[in-house]
């Protein structure tokens, strides 16, 4: 898969995350979670970037990201990390995390 197709698939995956849920970088591309970060850091499109969090539920964009997620009623743990058990969007049948 070419870079453009892969980046397009990543952005489609981010757009598909509904309000109130999150996915991790690895959920969006298990083989290249850092690529997901690069795509989100360099995009010039309006996508819900704030719904993508680290595998441990921590945030890459700090309070700005936390505010956007709290506005969508995404649950947080007392540690300040997203409660992935409650907020992580389930994968479609047949897909699995690597």
C-alpha positions as CSV (number, residue, x, y, z in Angstrom):
1,X,0.0,0.0,0.0
2,X,1.4,3.4,-0.9
3,X,1.9,6.2,1.6
4,X,-1.0,8.2,0.2
5,X,-3.3,5.2,0.4
6,X,-2.1,4.4,3.9
7,X,-2.5,8.0,5.1
8,X,-6.0,8.1,3.5
9,X,-6.9,4.9,5.4
10,X,-5.6,6.4,8.7
11,X,-7.7,9.6,8.2
12,X,-10.8,7.6,7.3
13,X,-10.3,5.7,10.5
14,X,-10.0,8.9,12.5
15,X,-13.1,10.3,10.9
16,X,-15.0,7.1,11.8
17,X,-14.5,7.5,15.5
18,X,-17.8,8.7,16.9
19,X,-18.2,11.4,19.5
20,X,-17.6,10.1,23.0
21,X,-15.1,7.3,21.9
22,X,-11.4,7.1,21.3
23,X,-9.0,4.8,19.4
24,X,-5.3,4.4,20.0
25,X,-2.6,5.1,17.5
26,X,-2.0,1.3,17.2
27,X,-5.7,0.7,16.6
28,X,-5.5,2.9,13.5
29,X,-2.3,1.3,12.1
30,X,-1.0,-1.6,14.2
31,X,2.2,-1.8,12.1
32,X,3.0,1.9,12.3
33,X,1.5,3.9,15.2
34,X,4.1,6.6,14.8
35,X,3.0,7.1,11.2
36,X,-0.5,7.8,12.6
37,X,1.0,10.5,14.8
38,X,2.9,12.0,11.9
39,X,-0.2,12.1,9.8
40,X,-2.2,13.8,12.5
41,X,0.6,16.2,13.3
42,X,0.8,17.4,9.7
43,X,-2.7,17.3,8.5
44,X,-4.5,20.3,7.2
45,X,-8.0,18.8,7.3
46,X,-10.7,19.0,9.9
47,X,-10.7,15.6,11.5
48,X,-11.4,14.6,15.2
49,X,-7.7,14.2,16.0
50,X,-8.4,14.6,19.7
51,X,-10.1,11.1,19.7
52,X,-6.7,9.4,19.2
53,X,-4.8,8.6,22.3
54,X,-1.7,6.6,23.4
55,X,-2.1,2.9,24.1
56,X,-2.0,3.7,27.9
57,X,-4.8,6.3,27.6
58,X,-2.4,9.2,28.0
59,X,-2.8,12.3,25.8
60,X,-0.3,13.7,23.3
61,X,-1.8,17.2,23.3
62,X,-2.4,17.7,27.0
63,X,-5.1,19.9,28.4
64,X,-6.3,21.1,25.0
65,X,-7.1,17.5,24.0
66,X,-8.5,16.7,27.5
67,X,-10.9,19.6,27.2
68,X,-12.2,18.4,23.9
69,X,-12.6,14.8,25.1
70,X,-14.4,15.9,28.3
71,X,-16.8,18.0,26.3
72,X,-17.8,14.7,24.6
73,X,-18.1,13.0,27.9
74,X,-15.2,10.6,27.4
75,X,-14.5,9.0,30.8
76,X,-11.1,9.6,32.4
77,X,-9.3,7.6,35.1
78,X,-8.2,9.4,38.3
79,X,-4.7,9.3,36.9
80,X,-5.8,11.8,34.1
81,X,-5.7,9.2,31.4
82,X,-8.6,8.2,29.3
83,X,-10.5,5.1,30.6
84,X,-9.9,2.9,27.7
85,X,-12.0,0.1,29.1
86,X,-15.0,2.4,28.8
87,X,-14.1,4.8,26.0
88,X,-12.2,2.7,23.4
89,X,-14.3,2.1,20.3
90,X,-14.7,-1.6,19.8
91,X,-13.1,-3.0,16.6
92,X,-15.4,-4.4,13.9
93,X,-15.9,-8.1,13.9
94,X,-12.9,-9.9,12.4
95,X,-10.4,-7.2,13.3
96,X,-8.1,-7.5,16.2
97,X,-5.4,-5.5,17.9
98,X,-1.8,-6.7,17.3
